[in-house]
Structures are given as C-alpha cells and as structure tokens.
C-alpha cells in the first residue's frame, strides 16, 4: 500500500473525505520539528471539522512535551490527564476553537502508561462511532503502541515524509500490519514518492482486534491563520449538550481506578503468593528508562538492543503479553538506559537523538525499576531458549526485562521457570544487582 502524500496546502480538500468513515484517528509525528507537527495536527483537525458540519475532538496525548495549546495561544488549566487521574469533567477541560473541541494534555503525570492503557479509550471510540463524530489523538509512536483502543486510521505528520526503516517508521509499520490503515502522510509540499507499507487487515478484522501496538527541518513557509477563540464555558457546554455530551460522559465524571499498564492475560501462570522481593532497596535503584520501540518478533527487538549495547548504552528487552481476538500475543519492548531520576532519563533521550541512535522525538520516558538477574548463563544461552537476556555493565550479571510492576513480570517469570532457569527479581543499580 502506498502512503498517500497530503500537502498542507490541500488539507481542506483532502481530509474530510479521507476520514469520513473513521471514528478514531491517530496523528503521529515522524519528525523532530514538533512545532511543525503540532501546527499540522491543528490543520488536520480544522479540515476535518468542515466548518462545523462534523463534530471533531482533538486531544493532546504528547504529555511529556505538549505543544498543541501553543499553536492556538491557549493557556489551559485542565486537560486529559486531569480528567483521567483526578476526575475533572471534560466539559471543563474542553475548548471550542474553530469548530474543534480541543482538550490539552493538562497536568504533568508520572503514569503515562495508565493514561494510554485506560479502557475508557475503547468506550470513547465506540461513542464517537455511534455519534458519527471524529476523535483525533495527537501522540507519539510509543504512545500509540500502548493505546488501549485500536484506531480506525493513522495519519503521519512529517514535512519531508518518513523512512519506513527508521525506528519511528518501524513502529508505524507494525501498527499498519496489525490492521490500522495508513491514511496518508501530511507533508509540507507535494512529492510523488511515498513509502511502501504492508497492506492492513480488513475492516472487520480491525474492529474485532483489541490489542494496542508498538516513535533539522527548516521553518515551514506555510502559516495557517490564527484561529478565533470563542467564549469557552457556555459554548462548550451547549455543544456537548447538543450531542457530544453522551460521548464525554464516558470519560468525564469520576476517575476510575487505574489498571496496570499492560495487563497479563488470564492464561498466564500466576505468580506464587510469596512474590520475590527486590534484593536492593528502591532508593538505590536506577528505575528510569526510555522505551524506544516494541516488536512482535524477538530477533528484531534483540537486534536493536544489541545496537544500543554496541554504542555503550545499556538496553533491555521486555516481553509483554497483550490480549487479542485469538488469545494473547507477546510483544517485546526495547528500553534504553537505566537512570536514577526522570530528568536524567530525559537528558539521555536527548543524547540518543544527538548521537543518531534514535530519531528526534522518539522515546517514552517511564519508570520500570524491576529486572530479572540471571548468573552463570551467557546471553546467547538464554536467547537460545527464547529468553531475551542482555549483559549488565559488562560483568557476569545478565538481566532480563525492565518491568514497571511486579505483576508485569509474571509472564517472564513463567518463561524462566519453564526453561528451568534460576533468576532473582531485583532493582537495578550502578553496580552488580
């Protein structure tokens, strides 16, 4: 399938028919110029709204460095994080701008995975479909990999196009392979060449599939006109009461209890009641890391981890079980580095961009403090048994995975037990765990 080029100057003509049958569309930047990407996302949303002929909502899920509100010079006080974590009503968080209902990122969160994995997204997706409305989510490729709902379509934002072989391109390709069609690539100008990606699954297969999947250009000469901001409270409430209120109600009132980021399927063997405790105090651990990609194949994940290791960057491969229509499937996250603080992990991510080890804008910073430590077995021996072991700090320790919770480690613990491998769950340190 050819990725259709969507020049920004022609979005008003191209977007309405392109998203006419969609209820949930992901807008994913594949460029380091996030200011350009944010402006392009707004152009897509305004074009889709068709001067108010269709209800369109745009949500900023780039929660680490939100920029969508800056494009329209808005200073929001609440956003999607406040709605999900603190129960703020979305009628309070929503702003109507140029016929688009915009919800900013809102408060800072250390639980981005809970935000992406919240089951409310599936309910919201269904509500928008029933209402004939359109929900646009602006997020990274890594965020898309953790989203609980499977989008009806994907639009890539990149002024000069994107390379399918890049790390962000691989994530986009994986999404397409699972059934989300690539609707097009918003570019600064028309170019005839476009990347080739696998054919998506059928629409019926997409609807039945519930598993989420595995993120220096000159200033653009194109400048969209500044939108006019309307009086927010009365207009938004009236608009929601006119038809969107039923959709927002799925999310807006009351914060549900957080579920684990990636639930372990019921078929996975349960951990013993006396779960092993980390042998190193948490205060001394290096919990923060950067998720760069997720693959359906272990060899691809290990290849990326080995490239990072060769460049002197500690890397982990984490098996994660995701539910699907044919049972659970295992995906392999690739995480780079181990850091004591979130700020140091963010700085390391910037260093990855500078060194060319990751595309600018790629990578989600998260806290995943737990790993399995295996001694006496080299990585090759573990890998031969399907266990993604990686060396730690060049000594005799080999680590498997980087897990956010003890529950998330259940799948790997079961794999280790089946393979007869002795392993200890630890928190990572700068020395041998």
C-alpha positions as CSV (number, residue, x, y, z in Angstrom):
1,X,0.0,0.0,0.0
2,X,1.3,3.4,-0.9
3,X,1.3,6.1,1.8
4,X,-0.7,8.9,0.3
5,X,1.0,12.3,0.4
6,X,-1.2,15.0,1.9
7,X,0.3,18.5,1.2
8,X,-0.7,21.0,4.0
9,X,-2.0,23.5,1.4
10,X,-4.6,21.0,0.2
11,X,-5.8,19.5,3.6
12,X,-9.2,21.3,3.4
13,X,-10.0,19.4,0.3
14,X,-8.3,16.0,1.2
15,X,-9.1,15.4,4.8
16,X,-12.9,15.4,5.0
17,X,-13.4,12.6,2.6
18,X,-10.3,10.7,3.9
19,X,-11.7,10.5,7.5
20,X,-15.4,10.4,6.6
21,X,-15.8,6.7,7.7
22,X,-13.4,7.0,10.7
23,X,-14.3,7.5,14.4
24,X,-10.8,7.4,15.9
25,X,-7.7,8.6,14.0
26,X,-4.1,8.8,15.4
27,X,-1.9,11.7,14.4
28,X,1.7,10.6,14.8
29,X,4.7,13.0,14.2
30,X,7.6,11.4,12.4
31,X,9.8,14.5,12.6
32,X,12.0,16.2,15.2
33,X,10.3,19.5,14.3
34,X,7.4,19.1,16.8
35,X,6.3,22.7,16.4
36,X,5.6,22.0,12.7
37,X,3.9,18.7,13.6
38,X,1.6,20.4,16.2
39,X,0.6,23.0,13.6
40,X,-0.1,20.3,11.1
41,X,-2.2,18.4,13.6
42,X,-4.3,21.5,14.0
43,X,-4.7,21.9,10.2
44,X,-5.9,18.3,10.0
45,X,-8.5,18.9,12.8
46,X,-9.8,22.1,11.3
47,X,-10.1,20.5,7.9
48,X,-12.0,17.5,9.4
49,X,-14.4,19.8,11.2
50,X,-15.6,21.2,7.9
51,X,-16.8,24.5,9.3
52,X,-18.9,22.7,12.0
53,X,-20.5,20.1,9.7
54,X,-19.0,17.3,11.8
55,X,-18.2,17.2,15.5
56,X,-14.4,16.8,15.9
57,X,-12.3,16.5,19.1
58,X,-8.6,16.8,19.2
59,X,-6.7,15.5,22.3
60,X,-3.1,16.3,23.1
61,X,-1.6,13.0,24.3
62,X,2.0,14.1,23.8
63,X,2.0,14.5,27.6
64,X,5.8,14.9,28.1
65,X,6.2,18.0,25.9
66,X,2.7,19.2,25.0
67,X,2.6,21.8,22.2
68,X,-0.8,21.8,20.7
69,X,-2.1,24.5,23.0
70,X,0.8,26.8,22.0
71,X,-0.3,26.7,18.3
72,X,-3.6,28.5,19.2
73,X,-2.0,30.5,22.0
74,X,-4.2,28.9,24.7
75,X,-3.3,28.6,28.3
76,X,-5.3,25.6,29.6
77,X,-5.7,24.9,33.3
78,X,-7.0,21.3,33.0
79,X,-6.6,18.7,30.3
80,X,-6.9,15.0,29.6
81,X,-4.6,14.0,32.4
82,X,-6.8,15.8,34.9
83,X,-9.8,14.1,33.5
84,X,-8.4,10.6,33.8
85,X,-6.4,10.9,37.0
86,X,-8.4,13.5,39.0
87,X,-12.0,13.2,37.7
88,X,-12.1,16.7,36.2
89,X,-15.1,17.0,33.8
90,X,-14.2,17.2,30.2
91,X,-16.8,19.9,29.7
92,X,-14.5,22.0,31.9
93,X,-11.3,20.9,30.1
94,X,-12.6,21.3,26.5
95,X,-12.1,24.4,24.5
96,X,-14.0,25.1,21.2
97,X,-11.6,26.6,18.7
98,X,-12.5,26.9,15.0
99,X,-15.3,24.2,15.4
100,X,-12.8,21.8,17.0
101,X,-13.2,20.6,20.6
102,X,-9.7,20.7,21.9
103,X,-8.5,19.0,25.1
104,X,-5.0,19.8,26.2
105,X,-2.6,17.5,27.9
106,X,-3.1,19.2,31.3
107,X,-1.2,18.3,34.4
108,X,2.1,16.5,34.4
109,X,1.8,12.8,35.0
110,X,4.2,10.0,36.0
111,X,1.6,7.5,34.9
112,X,1.5,8.0,31.2
113,X,1.1,4.2,30.6
114,X,-2.1,4.2,32.7
115,X,-3.3,7.1,30.6
116,X,-2.7,5.3,27.3
117,X,-3.9,1.9,28.5
118,X,-7.1,3.1,30.2
119,X,-10.1,1.1,28.9
120,X,-12.0,4.3,28.6
121,X,-10.4,4.9,25.2
122,X,-12.3,1.9,23.8
123,X,-15.6,3.2,25.2
124,X,-14.9,6.7,23.8
125,X,-14.1,5.2,20.4
126,X,-17.4,3.4,20.4
127,X,-19.2,6.5,21.5
128,X,-17.8,8.6,18.7
129,X,-18.7,6.0,16.2
130,X,-22.3,5.9,17.3
131,X,-22.5,9.7,17.2
132,X,-20.8,9.9,13.8
133,X,-18.2,12.1,15.4
134,X,-14.4,12.0,15.0
135,X,-11.8,11.7,17.7
136,X,-8.2,12.8,16.8
137,X,-5.4,11.8,19.1
138,X,-2.0,13.5,18.8
139,X,0.6,11.2,20.2
140,X,4.0,9.6,19.7
141,X,4.5,6.2,18.1
142,X,5.4,4.9,21.5
143,X,2.2,6.2,22.9
144,X,0.3,4.6,20.1
145,X,1.9,1.3,20.9
146,X,0.3,1.4,24.4
147,X,-3.1,2.8,23.5
148,X,-5.9,0.5,24.6
149,X,-8.1,1.3,21.6
150,X,-7.1,0.3,18.0
151,X,-7.5,3.4,15.8
152,X,-9.6,3.3,12.6
153,X,-6.8,5.2,10.8
154,X,-3.3,6.6,11.1
155,X,-2.0,9.9,9.7
156,X,1.7,10.6,9.9
157,X,3.0,14.2,10.3
158,X,6.3,14.8,8.6
159,X,7.3,17.7,6.4
160,X,9.6,15.7,4.2
161,X,8.0,12.2,4.6
162,X,9.4,9.4,6.7
163,X,11.6,6.3,6.2
164,X,9.8,3.0,7.0
165,X,13.2,1.6,8.1
166,X,13.6,4.3,10.8
167,X,12.7,3.4,14.4
168,X,9.6,5.6,14.2
169,X,8.8,4.1,10.8
170,X,9.1,0.5,12.2
171,X,6.5,1.4,14.8
172,X,4.2,2.8,12.2
173,X,4.7,-0.3,10.0
174,X,3.9,-2.5,12.9
175,X,0.7,-0.6,13.5
176,X,-0.3,-1.0,9.9
177,X,0.5,-4.7,10.0
178,X,-2.0,-5.1,12.8
179,X,-4.8,-3.6,10.9
180,X,-4.8,0.2,11.3
181,X,-4.6,1.7,7.7
182,X,-2.2,4.4,7.0
183,X,-4.5,7.1,5.6
184,X,-1.6,9.4,4.5
185,X,1.4,11.5,5.3
186,X,0.9,15.2,5.9
187,X,3.8,16.9,4.2
188,X,4.9,20.5,3.6
189,X,4.6,20.1,-0.1
190,X,3.6,17.5,-2.7
191,X,6.2,14.9,-3.7
192,X,5.4,11.9,-5.9
193,X,7.4,9.3,-3.9
194,X,5.9,7.8,-0.8
195,X,7.0,4.9,1.4
196,X,5.5,1.4,0.9
197,X,3.9,-0.3,3.8
198,X,2.2,-3.6,4.3
199,X,-1.5,-4.0,3.5
200,X,-3.7,-3.6,6.5
201,X,-6.2,-6.1,7.8
202,X,-9.8,-5.9,6.7
203,X,-12.2,-3.5,8.5
204,X,-14.0,-6.4,10.2
205,X,-10.7,-7.7,11.5
206,X,-9.7,-4.3,12.7
207,X,-12.9,-3.9,14.7
208,X,-12.5,-7.3,16.3
209,X,-8.9,-6.8,17.2
210,X,-8.5,-5.2,20.6
211,X,-4.7,-5.3,21.2
212,X,-2.7,-2.0,21.0
213,X,0.6,-1.9,19.2
214,X,4.1,-0.8,19.3
215,X,8.1,7.0,17.8
216,X,16.6,19.7,11.3
217,X,13.8,20.8,9.2
218,X,13.7,24.4,8.1
219,X,10.8,26.5,9.3
220,X,7.8,25.9,7.2
221,X,6.9,28.7,4.7
222,X,3.2,27.8,5.3
223,X,1.4,29.6,8.1
224,X,-2.2,28.8,8.8
225,X,-4.3,31.7,10.0
226,X,-4.6,32.2,13.8
227,X,-7.9,30.6,14.9
228,X,-10.5,32.7,16.7
229,X,-11.2,31.6,20.3
230,X,-14.8,31.6,21.4
231,X,-16.2,32.1,24.9
232,X,-15.4,28.7,26.3
233,X,-17.8,27.7,29.1
234,X,-21.2,28.4,27.6
235,X,-20.3,27.3,24.1
236,X,-18.6,24.1,25.1
237,X,-21.4,23.1,27.5
238,X,-24.1,23.9,24.9
239,X,-22.2,21.9,22.2
240,X,-21.8,18.9,24.5
241,X,-25.4,19.0,25.4
242,X,-26.3,19.0,21.7
243,X,-24.8,15.6,21.2
244,X,-21.3,15.2,22.3
245,X,-22.2,15.1,26.0
246,X,-23.0,11.4,25.7
247,X,-19.5,10.7,24.4
248,X,-17.7,12.8,27.0
249,X,-19.8,11.2,29.8
250,X,-17.9,8.0,29.1
251,X,-14.8,9.8,30.4
252,X,-15.7,13.0,32.1
253,X,-17.2,12.3,35.5
254,X,-15.2,10.4,38.2
255,X,-11.8,9.0,38.0
256,X,-11.8,5.2,37.6
257,X,-9.3,3.1,39.5
258,X,-6.1,2.8,37.4
259,X,-5.5,-0.6,35.8
260,X,-1.9,-1.9,35.2
261,X,-0.4,-0.5,32.0
262,X,-0.3,-3.8,30.1
263,X,-2.5,-6.5,31.8
264,X,-1.3,-10.0,31.9
265,X,-3.8,-12.3,30.2
266,X,-5.8,-14.8,32.4
267,X,-4.0,-17.7,30.7
268,X,-0.6,-16.6,32.0
269,X,0.6,-18.7,35.0
270,X,0.1,-16.8,38.3
271,X,3.0,-15.9,40.4
272,X,3.3,-17.6,43.8
273,X,1.6,-15.9,46.7
274,X,5.0,-15.1,48.2
275,X,6.3,-13.0,45.3
276,X,10.0,-12.5,45.3
277,X,11.1,-9.1,46.6
278,X,13.8,-7.0,45.0
279,X,17.0,-7.6,46.8
280,X,18.3,-4.0,46.5
281,X,16.5,-1.0,48.2
282,X,14.4,1.0,45.8
283,X,16.2,4.2,46.9
284,X,19.4,2.9,45.4
285,X,17.9,1.7,42.1
286,X,18.1,3.1,38.6
287,X,14.4,2.9,37.8
288,X,14.0,5.3,34.9
289,X,14.5,4.2,31.3
290,X,13.4,5.1,27.7
291,X,11.2,2.9,25.6
292,X,12.2,3.2,22.0
293,X,10.2,0.5,20.2
294,X,8.1,-2.7,20.5
295,X,8.3,-5.6,18.2
296,X,6.2,-8.8,17.6
297,X,9.5,-10.6,16.9
298,X,12.1,-11.3,19.5
299,X,15.0,-11.2,17.0
300,X,14.2,-7.7,15.9
301,X,14.0,-6.5,19.5
302,X,17.3,-8.1,20.3
303,X,18.9,-6.6,17.2
304,X,18.0,-3.1,18.3
305,X,19.2,-3.8,21.9
306,X,22.5,-5.1,20.6
307,X,23.0,-1.9,18.5
308,X,22.4,0.1,21.6
309,X,24.8,-2.0,23.7
310,X,27.5,-1.7,21.0
311,X,27.2,2.1,21.3
312,X,27.7,1.8,25.1
313,X,24.1,2.2,26.0
314,X,22.6,-0.4,28.4
315,X,19.4,-1.9,26.8
316,X,16.7,-4.2,28.0
317,X,14.1,-6.3,26.1
318,X,10.9,-6.8,28.0
319,X,8.3,-9.4,26.9
320,X,4.8,-8.1,27.4
321,X,1.5,-10.1,26.9
322,X,-1.2,-8.2,25.1
323,X,-4.8,-9.6,24.7
324,X,-6.1,-10.1,21.2
325,X,-9.1,-11.7,19.4
326,X,-7.1,-15.0,19.0
327,X,-5.7,-15.0,22.5
328,X,-2.8,-13.2,24.0
329,X,0.2,-12.2,21.9
330,X,3.7,-11.4,23.2
331,X,5.4,-8.1,22.2
332,X,8.9,-7.2,23.0
333,X,9.7,-3.7,24.3
334,X,13.1,-2.3,23.8
335,X,14.2,0.1,26.6
336,X,17.4,2.1,26.7
337,X,19.4,3.0,29.7
338,X,18.8,3.0,33.5
339,X,18.7,6.2,35.4
340,X,18.1,7.4,39.0
341,X,15.8,10.3,38.0
342,X,13.3,11.1,35.3
343,X,15.3,14.2,34.4
344,X,18.4,12.2,33.8
345,X,16.5,9.8,31.6
346,X,15.0,12.7,29.6
347,X,18.5,14.1,29.1
348,X,19.7,10.7,28.0
349,X,16.9,10.5,25.4
350,X,18.1,13.8,24.0
351,X,21.6,12.4,23.8
352,X,20.2,9.4,21.9
353,X,18.8,11.9,19.4
354,X,22.0,13.8,19.1
355,X,24.0,10.6,18.6
356,X,21.6,9.4,15.9
357,X,20.7,6.3,18.0
358,X,17.1,7.3,17.9
359,X,15.0,9.7,15.7
360,X,14.3,13.1,17.3
361,X,11.0,13.0,19.1
362,X,11.2,9.2,19.6
363,X,11.1,7.6,23.0
364,X,8.9,7.5,26.0
365,X,10.4,8.0,29.5
366,X,9.0,5.6,32.1
367,X,9.8,4.1,35.4
368,X,10.5,0.4,35.1
369,X,12.7,-0.5,38.1
370,X,12.5,-4.3,38.2
371,X,14.6,-6.8,36.2
372,X,15.4,-10.5,36.5
373,X,19.1,-11.1,37.2
374,X,20.5,-14.4,35.9
375,X,24.0,-15.5,36.8
376,X,26.1,-18.2,35.3
377,X,24.3,-18.2,31.9
378,X,25.6,-16.1,29.0
379,X,23.0,-14.1,27.0
380,X,23.4,-16.4,24.0
381,X,22.3,-19.4,26.1
382,X,19.3,-17.6,27.4
383,X,18.3,-16.4,23.9
384,X,18.5,-19.9,22.6
385,X,15.7,-20.7,25.0
386,X,13.6,-17.7,23.9
387,X,14.7,-15.6,26.9
388,X,15.8,-12.0,26.0
389,X,18.9,-11.7,28.2
390,X,21.2,-8.8,27.9
391,X,24.6,-8.2,29.7
392,X,24.6,-5.7,32.5
393,X,27.6,-3.3,32.9
394,X,29.9,-5.8,31.3
395,X,30.1,-8.1,34.3
396,X,28.8,-11.6,34.9
397,X,25.2,-10.5,35.5
398,X,22.7,-10.9,32.7
399,X,19.4,-9.0,33.0
400,X,16.0,-9.9,31.5
401,X,13.5,-7.2,31.0
402,X,12.7,-3.9,32.7
403,X,9.3,-4.0,34.4
404,X,7.1,-1.3,35.8
405,X,5.3,-3.5,38.3
406,X,5.8,-6.9,39.9
407,X,2.6,-8.1,38.1
408,X,4.1,-7.1,34.8
409,X,6.9,-9.5,35.4
410,X,4.6,-12.5,35.6
411,X,5.0,-13.6,32.0
412,X,8.8,-13.6,32.1
413,X,8.9,-15.3,35.5
414,X,6.7,-18.1,34.0
415,X,9.0,-18.4,30.9
416,X,12.1,-18.6,33.2
417,X,10.5,-21.3,35.3
418,X,9.5,-23.4,32.2
419,X,13.1,-23.1,30.9
420,X,14.5,-24.2,34.3
421,X,16.4,-21.0,34.8
422,X,17.1,-19.7,38.2
423,X,16.6,-15.9,38.4
424,X,16.2,-13.2,41.0
425,X,13.9,-10.2,40.7
426,X,16.0,-7.2,41.6
427,X,16.0,-3.4,41.3
428,X,18.9,-2.2,39.1
429,X,21.9,-0.5,40.5
430,X,25.0,1.1,39.0
431,X,26.9,-1.9,40.3
432,X,26.1,-5.6,40.1
433,X,22.5,-6.2,41.2
